[in-house]
């Protein structure tokens, strides 16, 4: 596979582009948000479970119904994340 190596400066620049705002992962400078970003953040368990729940609560409120996903591949990740964060049981 292909490996991507980032310098410390590149990593710092990336972290200034992406941040949590109102419990959602957004990217600067437009404060854009999408369901895939929320799902990947929750699935990787970067945040504590309670913050992942808040993240997916905000995603459910602001980004559902899901639109614009070109493949069915992402839908199972969305469902998995909703189960893991106890949005669905």
Steps between C-alpha positions, in 0.01 A plus 500: 500500500585863486642664811450865575752676717429843643743734665423648842429833328250332265330325792470827692348665193245215469397532862427869454270415209283257692339561837188431702230766492165444672591130541565460126826450314539793261770613261628854464469751352137433404399298808378223271372176643398169348375169630808307382732716714281447805488124439875462452572704813264284708617169353866574566413572865721807509252657741359353821172307453286778651644754257446253214134478607473879493672504162248254356207673675599819321547308174151348530351840565688692231605255227212252473342385281829414334534628144770500238677176582601348168551142618327267742837436666461795737150405618618199700759720674225746590284220642795349688583837654141560606496161673841552663402842635166358615292715268334178378438191709 
